[in-house]
Amino acid sequence: MADLQQLLQLGQQMQGRIQQLQADLAGQTVDASAGGGLVRVQVDGRGTVRAVEIAPEAFERRDAELLADLVLAAVAEAQRRAADLAKAEIRKAQSPLPNLASP
């Protein structure tokens, strides 16, 4: 019965760590740009887009398709960086599980 209690406590600790990690990631941001900086995107650590900046020079060309491609490229890169950040934070938060079989 003690093993079950330890397992339940471990589960609660893990849930707490995950919730804290998600909160921490929401407070961190990563940036990416495309088109030599014509489009800049900022996302939080969970990958949610928080800001998009488009330089006025991007409108001079009046090529909507190119501009859309630059926005997509910047968003994709920012979200990839956010995913890398999340993976790194998860690795840091992980710790070896205690051996429940030992007394």
C-alpha positions as CSV (number, residue, x, y, z in Angstrom):
1,M,0.0,0.0,0.0
2,A,2.9,2.3,0.7
3,D,4.1,1.9,-2.9
4,L,0.7,3.0,-4.2
5,Q,0.9,6.1,-2.0
6,Q,4.3,6.9,-3.2
7,L,3.2,6.5,-6.8
8,L,0.3,8.9,-6.2
9,Q,2.5,11.5,-4.6
10,L,5.0,11.2,-7.5
11,G,2.1,11.7,-10.0
12,Q,1.1,14.9,-8.1
13,Q,4.6,16.2,-8.1
14,M,5.0,15.5,-11.8
15,Q,1.7,17.3,-12.5
16,G,2.9,20.3,-10.5
17,R,6.2,20.4,-12.4
18,I,4.3,20.3,-15.7
19,Q,2.0,23.1,-14.7
20,Q,5.0,25.2,-13.6
21,L,6.9,24.4,-16.8
22,Q,3.9,25.5,-18.9
23,A,3.6,28.8,-16.9
24,D,7.3,29.4,-17.3
25,L,7.2,28.7,-21.0
26,A,4.3,31.2,-21.4
27,G,6.5,33.9,-20.0
28,Q,9.4,33.3,-22.3
29,T,9.6,34.5,-25.9
30,V,11.6,33.7,-29.0
31,D,12.0,35.8,-32.1
32,A,12.5,34.9,-35.8
33,S,12.7,36.9,-39.0
34,A,12.5,36.3,-42.7
35,G,13.4,38.2,-45.8
36,G,16.5,39.7,-44.3
37,G,14.4,41.2,-41.4
38,L,11.5,42.4,-43.4
39,V,9.2,40.3,-41.3
40,R,9.8,39.6,-37.6
41,V,7.7,37.3,-35.5
42,Q,7.7,36.8,-31.7
43,V,6.1,33.7,-30.1
44,D,5.9,32.6,-26.5
45,G,7.6,29.4,-25.3
46,R,4.4,27.5,-26.0
47,G,4.5,28.6,-29.7
48,T,1.7,31.1,-29.6
49,V,2.3,34.1,-31.9
50,R,2.5,37.2,-29.8
51,A,3.7,39.8,-32.3
52,V,4.3,40.3,-36.0
53,E,6.2,43.2,-37.4
54,I,6.4,44.0,-41.1
55,A,8.9,46.6,-42.3
56,P,7.5,49.3,-44.5
57,E,9.9,48.3,-47.3
58,A,8.0,45.0,-47.6
59,F,5.0,46.8,-48.9
60,E,7.0,48.7,-51.6
61,R,7.2,45.6,-53.7
62,R,3.5,45.1,-53.5
63,D,3.9,41.4,-53.9
64,A,1.3,39.9,-51.5
65,E,2.3,36.3,-52.2
66,L,5.9,37.0,-51.3
67,L,4.9,38.9,-48.2
68,A,2.6,36.0,-47.2
69,D,5.5,33.5,-47.7
70,L,7.8,35.6,-45.5
71,V,5.2,35.8,-42.7
72,L,4.7,32.0,-42.9
73,A,8.5,31.4,-42.9
74,A,9.0,33.7,-39.9
75,V,6.1,32.1,-37.9
76,A,7.4,28.6,-38.7
77,E,10.9,29.4,-37.6
78,A,9.7,31.1,-34.4
79,Q,7.5,28.1,-33.5
80,R,10.3,25.7,-34.2
81,R,12.5,27.7,-31.8
82,A,9.8,27.7,-29.2
83,A,9.5,23.9,-29.5
84,D,13.3,23.6,-29.0
85,L,13.0,25.9,-26.0
86,A,10.2,23.7,-24.6
87,K,12.2,20.5,-25.1
88,A,15.2,22.0,-23.4
89,E,13.1,23.2,-20.4
90,I,11.5,19.7,-20.1
91,R,15.0,18.1,-20.1
92,K,16.1,20.4,-17.3
93,A,12.9,19.7,-15.3
94,Q,13.2,16.0,-15.6
95,S,14.8,14.1,-12.7
96,P,15.3,10.4,-12.2
97,L,12.2,8.8,-10.8
98,P,12.8,7.2,-7.4
99,N,13.0,3.5,-7.2
100,L,9.6,2.5,-5.8
101,A,10.7,-1.1,-5.2
102,S,13.3,-0.2,-2.7
103,P,12.4,0.0,1.0
